[in-house]
Amino acid sequence: MLVQAVQYLPDGVYVAVVDPGVGTSRRGVAISAGHSIFVGPDNGLLVWAVNALGGPAGAYEITNHHLMITPISSTFHGRDVFSPVAARLATGTPATAVGPRIAPEELVMLRDPVVQVDAAGLHAEIISIDGYGNVQTAATATQLRSALRVRTAGEPILVGTVKASYGETFGSVAQGEVVVFEDSAGLIAIAVNGGDARALLGAEPGSLIRLRRG
């Protein structure tokens, strides 16, 4: 979600915290990219967004306790470490002040999401599901068209065992029907017009879903 949003946001200092390793030996980092700085845990969360802005110009481990709120909670670094450090950076403190420099290749990277094409069709990892139950996969529209040879709206697709149609938007299919479409991030998504694709498909983020010609 961060990498999909950042290209539309103004230059600034961004704090992102999804941090199951909070309180462990995982590092906190500040990474400069373009005219922005990203602050958060060094667990892969920030790097895709950094790369979307041209890659890291500088990366620093957050060790300067003078920039933090103390005492530091062992489970709430978003409050005590990352937010106060980001506030200092936003008001003129140089990134070099947060701590020692890190080589960009030492930053933790997330693995690439799975997209596979084989004789059975296209297998794609689900990377997000919104509050309406719309399912976003890691596959691009180009990959779908190449694998399934779909080109025009209305062409039949099987999503697992569920019948769907290739379309441009939710209204490309009738109420209650399933549509496969290119979403605003350029990725293949699956929705039910007026319904919940997550519930229908039993889909969860991180699982694989198969798409093939119907």
C-alpha positions in Angstrom: 0.0 0.0 0.0 2.9 2.4 0.8 4.5 1.9 -2.6 1.2 2.4 -4.4 0.5 5.6 -2.5 3.9 7.3 -2.4 4.0 8.4 -6.0 0.9 10.6 -5.5 2.1 12.2 -2.3 4.2 15.4 -1.9 7.8 15.3 -0.8 8.1 14.9 3.0 9.0 12.7 5.9 7.0 9.5 6.0 6.6 7.2 9.0 5.4 3.7 8.4 5.1 1.1 11.1 4.2 -2.6 10.6 6.5 -4.0 13.1 6.2 -7.6 14.5 9.9 -7.4 15.5 9.4 -4.4 17.8 11.6 -4.6 20.8 14.0 -7.2 19.2 17.3 -6.7 17.6 15.7 -5.4 14.3 17.0 -1.9 13.4 15.1 1.3 13.1 16.1 3.2 10.0 15.7 6.5 8.2 16.2 6.3 4.4 16.4 9.2 2.1 15.0 8.9 -1.5 14.4 11.7 -3.9 13.3 14.6 -1.8 11.7 12.5 0.9 12.8 10.5 4.0 11.2 7.2 5.2 11.3 6.3 8.8 10.4 2.9 10.3 11.6 -0.6 11.1 14.2 -2.2 8.9 12.1 -5.2 8.0 11.4 -4.6 4.3 8.4 -2.3 4.8 10.1 0.9 3.4 12.3 -0.3 0.6 9.8 -0.8 -2.2 8.5 2.8 -1.7 12.1 4.0 -1.5 12.9 2.2 -4.8 9.8 3.8 -6.4 11.4 7.2 -5.7 14.7 6.2 -7.4 16.3 4.2 -4.6 18.1 5.1 -1.4 20.3 8.1 -1.5 21.3 7.5 2.1 20.3 5.1 4.9 20.9 5.5 8.6 20.3 3.3 11.6 18.3 5.2 14.3 20.4 5.1 17.5 20.4 8.7 18.7 18.4 8.6 21.9 18.3 12.4 22.1 15.8 12.4 19.3 13.5 9.9 20.9 10.9 9.9 23.7 12.2 8.2 26.9 11.7 5.8 28.5 11.3 3.8 25.3 8.5 1.3 25.4 9.5 -2.2 24.3 6.3 -2.5 22.2 5.5 1.0 20.9 8.5 2.3 18.8 6.0 4.0 16.5 5.3 6.5 19.4 8.7 6.6 21.2 11.2 6.2 18.3 9.9 6.6 14.8 7.4 9.5 15.2 9.7 11.8 17.3 12.7 11.1 15.0 10.5 11.9 11.9 9.3 15.1 13.6 12.9 16.2 14.1 13.8 15.4 10.5 10.7 17.3 9.3 11.9 20.4 11.2 15.4 20.5 9.9 17.5 17.9 11.7 19.8 16.3 9.1 19.3 12.5 8.5 23.0 12.0 9.4 22.1 13.0 13.0 19.9 9.9 13.6 22.8 7.4 13.7 25.4 5.6 11.7 25.2 5.2 7.9 24.1 1.9 6.5 25.0 0.5 3.1 21.8 0.3 1.0 22.5 -3.4 0.2 22.3 -4.1 4.0 18.7 -3.0 4.2 16.2 -5.8 4.6 14.2 -6.6 1.4 10.9 -8.3 1.1 10.7 -11.1 -1.3 8.9 -10.5 -4.6 5.3 -11.6 -4.6 4.6 -14.7 -6.5 3.4 -14.5 -10.1 3.6 -17.7 -12.2 2.4 -18.7 -15.6 2.0 -22.3 -16.6 -0.2 -24.6 -18.6 -3.0 -24.2 -16.0 -3.1 -20.4 -16.4 -1.8 -17.6 -14.1 -1.1 -18.1 -10.4 -0.8 -14.8 -8.5 -0.3 -14.0 -4.9 -2.9 -11.9 -3.2 -1.2 -8.8 -1.8 -4.1 -6.8 -0.4 -7.9 -6.9 0.2 -9.8 -3.7 0.9 -12.7 -3.1 3.2 -15.2 -4.0 0.5 -13.7 -7.4 -0.1 -12.0 -6.5 -3.4 -9.0 -8.7 -3.9 -5.8 -7.2 -5.4 -3.2 -9.6 -6.8 0.5 -9.1 -7.7 -0.1 -9.8 -11.4 -0.2 -7.0 -13.9 -2.7 -6.6 -16.7 0.0 -7.4 -19.2 0.8 -10.6 -17.5 -2.8 -11.6 -17.4 -3.3 -10.8 -21.1 -0.2 -12.7 -22.0 -1.0 -15.8 -20.0 -4.8 -16.0 -20.7 -4.9 -14.1 -24.1 -7.8 -12.0 -22.9 -8.2 -8.7 -24.7 -11.7 -7.3 -24.5 -14.4 -6.9 -21.8 -16.7 -9.8 -21.3 -14.3 -12.6 -21.9 -14.8 -15.5 -19.5 -12.3 -16.2 -16.8 -12.3 -18.8 -14.0 -11.0 -17.6 -10.7 -10.3 -20.8 -8.9 -13.6 -22.5 -9.7 -15.7 -19.3 -9.7 -16.9 -17.9 -13.1 -15.9 -14.4 -13.8 -15.7 -11.9 -16.7 -12.8 -9.7 -17.8 -13.9 -6.1 -17.5 -12.9 -2.5 -16.9 -14.8 -1.7 -13.7 -17.3 -3.1 -11.2 -20.2 -2.1 -13.4 -18.8 -4.2 -16.3 -20.8 -7.1 -14.8 -24.3 -7.5 -13.4 -25.1 -7.1 -9.7 -23.6 -10.1 -7.8 -21.3 -11.3 -10.7 -17.5 -11.5 -10.5 -15.3 -9.2 -12.5 -11.5 -9.4 -13.1 -10.1 -6.0 -13.9 -7.0 -3.8 -13.9 -7.1 -1.6 -10.8 -5.8 1.9 -10.2 -2.3 0.5 -9.4 -2.1 -1.4 -12.7 -2.6 -4.7 -11.0 -5.2 -7.4 -11.6 -8.0 -7.3 -9.1 -11.1 -9.4 -8.5 -14.4 -8.0 -7.3 -18.1 -8.8 -7.0 -20.4 -6.1 -8.2 -22.2 -5.1 -5.0 -20.7 -8.0 -3.1 -17.6 -9.4 -1.3 -15.0 -11.2 -3.4 -13.0 -12.1 -0.3 -15.9 -14.1 1.2 -16.8 -15.7 -2.1 -13.3 -16.9 -2.9 -12.1 -17.6 0.6 -9.2 -15.3 -0.3 -6.6 -14.1 2.2 -3.5 -11.9 1.7 -0.4 -14.0 1.0 -2.4 -16.9 -0.6 -2.2 -17.8 -4.2 -5.1 -17.6 -6.6 -5.4 -19.2 -10.0 -6.9 -17.5 -13.0 -7.5 -19.3 -16.3 -9.7 -19.1 -19.4 -13.3 -20.0 -18.7 
